[in-house]
Amino acid sequence: MKFDKQAALVLRLYKATSEGKLEWKPSSRDEAFQVSFPSFTVVLSVTNQDETAIEVKSDEGDTIDSFGDPQLTNAELIAAPPGDAISWFQAMAELYRMARRTALGVDKALDDILKEIPE
């Protein structure tokens, strides 16, 4: 199976997330984060095997596609991993980290704490 569309999705999610253009939110599952579009939701999580996984869900909540970094690593893809990533594993792990920081408001929390501590 070709995973070019899935790779393109990761590339666009990575770029938009790094530019602050997506509003990631906590998912109903622990340590999973999601971003919603008009008819679909993308859920990003880490599996028990430390693989980063993406699920595409319909507006009814059905999983219509799912894949992880191993599928992208093992597929013959036109695209290369985004950013400075040397592998799809690294790229998807960084996407997860960025989504988590956004969803949990980490930067705002750190900014608020830093304001409270004298230099």
C-alpha positions in Angstrom: 0.0 0.0 0.0 1.2 3.5 -0.8 1.3 6.0 2.0 1.9 9.2 0.0 -1.3 10.8 1.1 -0.6 10.0 4.7 2.9 11.4 4.4 1.5 14.5 2.8 -0.9 14.8 5.8 2.0 14.5 8.3 4.0 17.1 6.3 1.1 19.6 6.4 0.2 18.9 10.0 3.9 19.4 10.9 4.2 22.7 9.0 0.9 24.2 10.2 1.6 23.1 13.8 5.1 24.6 13.8 3.6 27.8 12.5 0.9 27.9 15.2 -1.9 27.5 12.7 -3.6 24.5 14.2 -5.6 24.4 17.5 -4.7 21.0 19.0 -6.8 20.0 22.0 -6.6 17.1 24.5 -8.5 14.0 23.2 -10.8 11.8 25.3 -7.9 9.3 25.6 -5.0 9.9 27.8 -1.9 11.4 26.1 -3.8 11.8 22.8 -4.4 15.1 21.1 -6.7 16.1 18.3 -7.4 18.8 15.8 -10.8 19.1 14.2 -11.7 20.0 10.6 -15.2 20.5 9.3 -15.9 16.8 8.6 -13.0 15.0 10.1 -10.8 14.9 13.2 -7.1 13.9 13.3 -6.0 12.2 16.6 -2.3 11.9 17.4 -1.1 9.5 20.1 1.8 7.4 21.1 1.3 3.6 21.2 2.6 1.1 23.8 5.5 0.4 21.4 6.6 4.1 21.5 5.4 4.6 17.9 3.5 7.8 17.0 0.1 7.0 15.5 -2.5 9.1 13.6 -6.1 8.2 13.3 -8.5 10.0 11.0 -12.0 10.0 12.3 -15.3 10.8 10.6 -17.6 13.4 12.2 -19.5 10.3 13.5 -16.4 9.3 15.4 -15.6 6.3 13.2 -11.9 5.7 12.5 -11.6 5.8 8.7 -7.8 5.5 8.5 -4.9 4.9 10.9 -1.2 4.7 10.4 2.1 5.3 12.3 5.7 6.1 11.7 6.6 2.4 10.8 4.2 2.5 7.8 5.8 5.7 6.5 9.3 4.5 7.2 8.7 1.3 5.3 6.8 2.8 2.4 8.3 4.1 -0.8 7.4 7.7 -0.5 7.9 10.7 -2.8 8.3 13.0 0.2 11.0 13.2 2.8 10.4 13.8 6.5 9.7 17.4 7.3 11.9 20.0 9.0 15.3 18.8 10.3 13.9 15.3 11.0 16.1 12.5 9.6 13.3 9.9 9.9 9.5 9.7 9.9 9.8 8.4 13.5 11.6 11.6 14.5 9.2 13.8 12.5 6.1 12.3 14.0 7.5 12.3 17.5 8.2 16.0 17.1 4.7 16.6 15.7 3.3 14.9 18.8 5.5 17.0 21.1 4.3 20.2 19.4 0.7 19.2 19.5 0.9 18.3 23.2 2.5 21.7 24.0 -0.2 23.5 22.1 -3.1 21.4 23.6 -1.9 21.8 27.2 -0.9 25.4 26.9 2.7 24.7 28.0 4.1 28.0 26.6 1.5 30.1 28.3 2.1 28.3 31.6 5.8 28.8 31.4 5.4 32.5 30.5 3.1 33.0 33.5 5.5 31.3 35.8 8.5 33.3 34.5 6.6 36.5 35.1 6.2 35.5 38.8 9.9 34.8 39.4 12.2 37.8 39.7 15.2 37.8 37.4 
